[in-house]
Amino acid sequence: MTNERDESETLLDQQLSCTLRGTDYPPRDLEQRTRQVIRQHVRRRVLVRSVSASVAFLILFSWQAWNRPATQRARDGLQLAELEALFAPPPVDPLSLLDRQQSLALGALRRLENNQ
């Protein structure tokens, strides 16, 4: 029984050996295939990035074009007087009023200093 098993294993080993010798491994065009796979990968990556950028640009452009009429209507609705009121500087107290307030505060501090 062990002899039969040894003979069958030997036969299988010989067949496997013949088969492997007859094959072309590694293939002769392995370098060419590898370069081709790398080129395809790079092309796909560039294509995906280009398509993504194009879609983002289209979405942005479409959104601006769609949003533009609403902003133009808002600008048309404002009158010149309203714009001047919106962008006018805030009212400021005149310097004479500020000078009077400062002198009153200094007077109050002097009185407190004299009382102590």
Order of alpha helices (4+ residues) and beta strands (2+ residues): alpha-alpha-alpha-alpha
